[in-house]
Amino acid sequence: MSRPASLRPRIVSAIVYGILLIGCLMLHAWAWRGLLLFFAVVLLYELSGLFWRDVPDRPGRMIAIGAWGAITLGMMIEWLPEGMITWSACFWILTLATLFQYRLKAWMPALFHALTPLYIILPILLAESIRGQSGPVSVLLLFLLLWADDVGAYFIGSWWGKTPFAAQISPKKTWEGTIGGAILAALVGSLAGWMGMPLTPWQGVILGLVVALFGTVGDLFESMIKRHYGIKDSGTIMPGHGGLLDRLDSFLVAMTPYYIMVVFFSNQ
């Protein structure tokens, strides 16, 4: 079977992205925090670009993104119970302030600001938190599960995919590819104990299946937004993939259930 023409830049981008992510994750806590802050700013910029597509651009967009970035960094530094209350209050004060800047006709940008803490900032903060609690391998495992799901779904779907899955949102997705991705993620999850995680093989399998499920939901959620605005990619920062949001959409939704399950399994 011949390779798709777009496969080569996709692989190169994925390799560069993987090396950067793993390098910062394993190198030092501040290298990882710096990468997360970069992710937060770019994701905010790309997502706001989708929501502001039908509204004239305005300085408030960049001011809001800068404020969210500053608060994100502050919460990374002050990841303490007493600090969480203060920073969470700042989150929602900023959210409400930006929400009331817009009239009803611009409700999508307002909705963007209201959902930002849950959709983008919270997963990034949880990624920082779980690294501090359980070590870099705990974060690496999540990305390995997401990558396994992505690779399995892409190749199984390309080779044997025939039955459409959510065709109105993402026409190329098939049941065969989705199931293939979940199986590969479960197989990778079964190796979690070998990687040093305090998980049994069956716990790893369950974790892989849950990550595959929520990762697929995250992918479909972003596809739904792009389809609403008639956009193919959220950006151009990653050749073959599109924007960073196109690459991290699964992570943004899967991070929270992954965090909950890792903490639960660790306390068993």
C-alpha positions as CSV (number, residue, x, y, z in Angstrom):
1,M,0.0,0.0,0.0
2,S,1.4,3.4,-1.0
3,R,2.0,6.0,1.6
4,P,-0.2,9.1,1.6
5,A,1.6,12.2,0.3
6,S,1.0,14.0,3.6
7,L,2.4,11.3,5.8
8,R,6.0,12.4,5.6
9,P,5.6,15.9,7.0
10,R,3.2,14.5,9.6
11,I,5.8,12.0,10.8
12,V,8.6,14.6,10.9
13,S,6.4,17.0,12.8
14,A,5.4,14.3,15.2
15,I,9.1,13.3,15.8
16,V,10.2,16.9,16.5
17,Y,7.2,17.4,18.8
18,G,7.8,14.2,20.6
19,I,11.5,14.9,21.2
20,L,10.7,18.4,22.5
21,L,8.0,17.2,24.8
22,I,10.0,14.3,26.2
23,G,13.1,16.4,26.5
24,C,11.5,19.2,28.5
25,L,9.5,16.6,30.6
26,M,12.6,14.7,31.6
27,L,15.1,17.6,31.7
28,H,14.0,19.9,34.5
29,A,10.8,21.0,36.2
30,W,11.2,24.6,34.8
31,A,11.8,23.3,31.3
32,W,8.5,21.4,31.5
33,R,6.8,24.5,33.0
34,G,8.1,26.6,30.2
35,L,6.8,24.2,27.6
36,L,3.4,24.1,29.3
37,L,3.3,27.9,29.3
38,F,4.1,27.9,25.6
39,F,1.4,25.4,25.0
40,A,-1.1,27.5,27.0
41,V,-0.4,30.7,25.1
42,V,-0.5,29.0,21.6
43,L,-3.6,27.0,22.5
44,L,-5.4,30.2,23.7
45,Y,-4.4,32.1,20.6
46,E,-5.5,29.3,18.2
47,L,-8.8,28.7,20.0
48,S,-9.6,32.4,20.3
49,G,-8.9,32.7,16.6
50,L,-11.6,30.2,15.9
51,F,-14.1,31.9,18.2
52,W,-13.2,35.4,16.9
53,R,-13.5,34.4,13.3
54,D,-16.8,36.2,12.7
55,V,-16.0,39.1,15.0
56,P,-13.6,42.0,14.2
57,D,-10.1,41.5,15.9
58,R,-9.5,43.6,18.9
59,P,-6.7,44.3,21.4
60,G,-8.7,42.7,24.1
61,R,-8.0,39.3,22.6
62,M,-4.2,39.6,23.1
63,I,-4.6,41.2,26.5
64,A,-6.9,38.4,27.7
65,I,-4.4,35.7,26.3
66,G,-1.5,37.4,28.1
67,A,-3.5,37.6,31.3
68,W,-4.4,33.9,31.1
69,G,-0.8,33.0,30.4
70,A,0.4,35.0,33.4
71,I,-2.2,33.4,35.7
72,T,-1.2,30.0,34.4
73,L,2.4,30.5,35.2
74,G,1.4,31.8,38.7
75,M,-0.7,28.8,39.4
76,M,2.2,26.5,38.4
77,I,4.5,28.3,40.9
78,E,1.8,28.4,43.6
79,W,0.4,24.8,43.3
80,L,-0.5,24.7,46.9
81,P,-3.9,24.4,48.6
82,E,-3.8,27.9,50.0
83,G,-2.6,29.3,46.7
84,M,-5.2,27.5,44.7
85,I,-8.1,29.5,46.2
86,T,-6.4,32.9,45.4
87,W,-5.5,31.9,41.8
88,S,-8.9,30.2,41.2
89,A,-10.5,33.5,42.3
90,C,-8.3,35.4,39.8
91,F,-9.4,32.9,37.1
92,W,-13.0,33.5,37.5
93,I,-12.8,37.3,38.1
94,L,-10.9,37.5,34.7
95,T,-13.5,35.2,33.1
96,L,-16.5,37.3,34.3
97,A,-14.8,40.5,33.3
98,T,-14.1,39.4,29.8
99,L,-17.5,37.8,29.6
100,F,-19.3,41.1,30.2
101,Q,-17.2,42.9,27.6
102,Y,-19.3,41.4,24.8
103,R,-22.8,41.9,23.7
104,L,-25.1,39.0,23.0
105,K,-24.3,38.9,19.3
106,A,-20.7,38.0,20.2
107,W,-21.5,35.2,22.5
108,M,-19.0,32.7,21.1
109,P,-16.0,34.8,22.1
110,A,-17.6,35.3,25.5
111,L,-18.2,31.5,25.8
112,F,-14.5,31.0,24.9
113,H,-13.4,33.0,27.9
114,A,-15.9,31.3,30.2
115,L,-14.8,27.8,29.2
116,T,-11.0,28.5,29.0
117,P,-10.2,27.5,32.6
118,L,-11.9,24.1,32.1
119,Y,-10.8,23.3,28.5
120,I,-7.2,24.6,28.3
121,I,-5.9,25.8,31.6
122,L,-7.1,23.0,33.9
123,P,-5.5,20.1,31.9
124,I,-2.2,22.0,31.7
125,L,-2.2,22.6,35.4
126,L,-3.0,19.0,36.1
127,A,-0.1,18.0,33.8
128,E,2.2,20.1,36.0
129,S,0.6,18.7,39.2
130,I,0.9,15.0,38.3
131,R,4.5,15.5,37.3
132,G,5.2,16.9,40.7
133,Q,3.3,14.2,42.6
134,S,4.2,11.1,40.6
135,G,7.2,12.0,38.5
136,P,7.8,12.6,34.8
137,V,6.9,9.0,33.8
138,S,3.3,9.6,34.9
139,V,3.0,12.4,32.3
140,L,4.9,10.4,29.7
141,L,2.5,7.5,30.0
142,L,-0.5,9.7,29.2
143,F,1.2,10.9,26.0
144,L,2.3,7.4,25.0
145,L,-1.3,6.2,25.4
146,L,-2.6,9.1,23.3
147,W,0.0,8.5,20.7
148,A,-0.7,4.8,20.6
149,D,-4.4,5.6,20.1
150,D,-3.7,8.1,17.4
151,V,-1.3,5.8,15.5
152,G,-3.6,2.8,15.8
153,A,-6.6,4.7,14.7
154,Y,-4.8,6.4,11.8
155,F,-3.2,3.2,10.3
156,I,-6.0,0.7,11.1
157,G,-8.5,3.3,9.8
158,S,-6.5,3.9,6.6
159,W,-6.0,0.2,5.9
160,W,-9.3,-1.4,6.9
161,G,-11.7,1.4,7.9
162,K,-15.0,1.1,6.2
163,T,-17.7,1.9,8.8
164,P,-18.1,5.7,9.4
165,F,-17.9,6.9,12.9
166,A,-19.5,10.4,13.6
167,A,-19.5,11.1,9.9
168,Q,-21.1,14.5,10.3
169,I,-18.3,15.7,12.5
170,S,-15.2,13.9,11.3
171,P,-15.9,12.0,8.0
172,K,-12.6,10.1,8.0
173,K,-13.1,8.5,11.4
174,T,-14.2,4.9,11.3
175,W,-15.3,2.3,13.9
176,E,-12.4,0.1,12.8
177,G,-9.8,2.8,13.3
178,T,-11.3,3.9,16.6
179,I,-11.4,0.3,18.0
180,G,-7.8,-0.3,16.6
181,G,-6.5,2.8,18.4
182,A,-8.2,1.8,21.7
183,I,-6.7,-1.7,21.5
184,L,-3.2,-0.4,20.9
185,A,-3.6,2.1,23.7
186,A,-4.7,-0.7,26.0
187,L,-1.6,-2.8,25.0
188,V,0.7,0.1,25.8
189,G,-1.2,0.7,29.1
190,S,-0.5,-2.9,30.1
191,L,3.2,-2.1,30.1
192,A,2.8,0.8,32.6
193,G,4.2,-1.3,35.5
194,W,7.2,-2.1,33.4
195,M,7.8,1.7,33.0
196,G,7.8,2.2,36.7
197,M,4.2,3.2,37.3
198,P,2.5,1.7,40.4
199,L,-0.1,0.0,38.2
200,T,-1.0,-3.7,37.5
201,P,-1.3,-4.8,33.9
202,W,-5.1,-4.8,34.1
203,Q,-5.1,-1.3,35.6
204,G,-2.9,-0.2,32.7
205,V,-5.3,-1.7,30.2
206,I,-8.3,0.1,31.8
207,L,-6.3,3.3,31.8
208,G,-5.5,2.9,28.1
209,L,-9.1,2.3,27.2
210,V,-10.3,5.3,29.2
211,V,-7.6,7.6,27.7
212,A,-8.6,6.3,24.2
213,L,-12.2,7.0,24.9
214,F,-11.8,10.5,26.2
215,G,-9.1,11.3,23.6
216,T,-11.5,10.5,20.9
217,V,-14.1,12.7,22.5
218,G,-11.5,15.5,22.6
219,D,-10.7,15.1,18.9
220,L,-14.4,15.1,18.0
221,F,-15.1,18.2,20.1
222,E,-12.4,20.2,18.3
223,S,-13.6,18.9,15.0
224,M,-17.1,20.1,15.8
225,I,-15.8,23.6,16.5
226,K,-13.8,23.7,13.3
227,R,-16.7,22.3,11.2
228,H,-19.0,25.0,12.7
229,Y,-16.7,27.7,11.3
230,G,-15.7,25.8,8.1
231,I,-12.0,25.5,9.1
232,K,-9.8,22.6,8.3
233,D,-6.9,23.3,10.8
234,S,-6.7,25.5,13.9
235,G,-3.2,26.8,12.8
236,T,-0.1,26.0,10.8
237,I,2.5,25.6,13.5
238,M,2.8,21.8,12.9
239,P,3.1,20.7,9.2
240,G,1.0,17.7,8.5
241,H,-1.1,18.2,11.6
242,G,-2.2,21.9,11.5
243,G,-2.2,23.8,14.7
244,L,-1.1,22.9,18.2
245,L,-4.8,22.6,19.1
246,D,-5.1,19.9,16.4
247,R,-2.3,18.0,18.1
248,L,-3.4,18.5,21.7
249,D,-7.2,18.3,21.4
250,S,-7.2,14.7,22.8
251,F,-4.9,15.6,25.6
252,L,-7.1,18.5,26.8
253,V,-10.1,16.2,27.4
254,A,-8.2,13.0,28.5
255,M,-5.9,14.7,31.0
256,T,-8.6,15.1,33.8
257,P,-9.9,11.5,33.8
258,Y,-6.3,10.2,33.5
259,Y,-5.3,12.3,36.5
260,I,-8.3,11.0,38.5
261,M,-7.6,7.4,37.7
262,V,-3.9,7.5,38.3
263,V,-4.5,9.0,41.8
264,F,-7.3,6.4,42.4
265,F,-5.1,3.4,41.4
266,S,-2.1,4.8,43.3
267,N,-4.2,4.8,46.5
268,Q,-5.4,1.2,46.1
